Amino acid sequence: MNSIELIKQLLNRLKKFSWLIAVIAAGFGGFFYYIARQSVLVYTSRATVFR
């Protein structure tokens, strides 16, 4: 098996499971969005360096 055949087989296998990859990516995207929304930083003090 040369490298061209290997790449073709890998692409065929990825195409077969592309729906699973899309579902996992959407799940991780939703999870990281939820985490980012939960940890919003609120700055309550003012900088006094330039006063």
N, C-alpha and C positions, 0 to 999 in steps of 0.2 A: 504494500500500500504506500503510495507516495503522498506527498503533502497535499496535492490537489484533491485526491480522493478523500483524504482525511477531512479537509475543510468542507467538502460537499456533504459528507456524512454528518458532520457536526451541525451544519446549517439545516439539514433535513430533520435532525433530532430536535433542534431548537424550534423549528416551525411546527413540529408535532405538539410541543408543549408550550406554544406561545400564549395560549389562553391562560394556562396556569401561571406563567411568568407575569402576565398582565394583572391577574387577580392578586398575586402576592405584592406586586408593585403598588397597586391601588391600596391594599391593606396597610402597607408600610407608610404610604403617603398620608393616609387618614390618621394613622397612629401618631406620626411626627407632627402633623397639623394640630392634633388634640393636645399633645405635650407642649407645643409652642404657645397655644392659646392659654394653657393653664399657668404657665410661668412667665407672666408679663411683668417686667420690671417697672416699678414706679419710683421715680426719683423725687424725694420730698425736700431735699436741701438745695440751697443755691451755692454756686461756686463763689468763693470770696478771694480768689487769687488776684483778680484784676480790679479789685475795688480800692 
